[in-house]
């Protein structure tokens, strides 16, 4: 009888803990709405695990506007288009940039190639991580108030 009571107590405690955890994760999802936020590139991990850090991160920005509009800069180029944040993933559609030739060392070409294939987004520790879900390619952004 005591074992059954103890088991029920443990299971009840675990159930309460699980429910409280799921409620806090729902709150976190609400906190990750992109509309009205601005992000600056911190690092870019490309195929093969190579990590690139922009010399001037302020040149690489994504601005999420109302009605799912996207604006931003990628070194000497501008970015525009639309974004869709869904329960099953994330995507940009359409996604366009100007085609200016930036200075040597620019991360523009790699950034644009990765952004066009982004299909997943995650928020950890106040940063946003975008991936294509394959190959270990990842973009790390930090929130900025532009």
N, C-alpha and C positions, 0 to 999 in steps of 0.2 A: 504494500500500500504506500509506504514512504517513497519507494523507488518510482512508482507511477506519479505521485505528486511532484517529486523532484524533476522528473522528466517533463511533465506538463509545465512546470515553472520555467525550466530552461527553454523549452520550445516557445512558450509565450514571450519570454524576454527576447529571443531571437526574432520572432515575428514583429514585435514592436520596433526593434532595431532596424529590421529590413524596411518596414514601412516608413520610418523616419528618414532613412537614407534615401529612399526613392523620392520622397517629398522634397528633400534638399536638392536632389539632382534636377527635379523639374524646375525649381527656382533658378538654378544655375543656367538651364537652357533659356529661360526667359531673359536672363541678364546678358545673353550673348547675341541679342538682336543687333544686326549690323547697321541698320538705318541711323544716319546721323553720326557715324563714327569715322575716324581717320586713323590710318595705320601707316607705319614707316618700316621699310624692310630692314631687318637686322642681319640676317644670314640667309644664304641660299645653299642648300645641299643638293648637288646634281648627281647624275648617274655616275656610279663608281665611288660614291661617298665623298667626293671632293667638296670642301666647304669654302664658299666665297662670302666675304664681308665687304659691303660697299665702303669706299673711302669716305663718301659723304652720304649717309643714309637719307638725308632730307631730299635727295634727288629721286628717291624711289618711294612713292606714296600711293596708297589706295584710299579713296574717299567714297564712302557708301552713302548715297543720297536718298531722298524720298522717291517713292514709286520705283524702287529697285534700280535706280540709276547708279552707274559707276563712273567716277572720274579719277584722274590721277596723273602721275608723272613716272616716267621710266628714263632717268638721266635726261637727255635732251629732247625726249619725245613725250607726247601726251597720250593718255589712255582714256577711252570712253567705252560705254556699253551698258549692259544690264547684268545684274546678278540675281540668282535665285537660290535662296537658302531654304532647303526642304528637309523633311524628316529623313528622307532616304539619301541625302547628299547635298552637294553644292555644285553650282555651275555658273559660268559666265556665258551669256548668249544675247546678242552678238558681242564680240570683244574686238575692238579695233584700236590701233595705235598709229601715230604718224610714223614716217619712215626716214627720219633724219639720220645722218651718219654721225654718231657720237664719238667723242675722243677715245683713243686707245685705252683699254682697261675698263671700258663700260660694261656693265652687267645687263644692259638693255636686251640684247638678243636672247640670252639665256632666260631672263626673267619672263619675257613675253612668251617664249616657247613653253615654259612651265605653266604660266597662268592660263593659257588656252586649254590645257588639259586637266586643270584642277577639278576634282570631283568630291573632295572631302575637306572639311574644315573642323578644327578642334581648338578649344580655348583651354590653356593651362597656365597658371601662374601669371595672369594678366597679359599673356601673349597669345597671338593667333597663329596657328600653324595650318598651312594649306598643303595638300598633297594630291597626287593623282592616284593614290592607293596602290601604286606599283613601284618597283625599282628603288625604293628608299629616297626618292626625290622629295624635298620638303622646303617650303618657304617659311621663315620665321619673321613675324611682324610684331611691332610694339605699338600700342595705342598712342596717338599724339593728338593734341588739340590744335588744329590748323585754323 
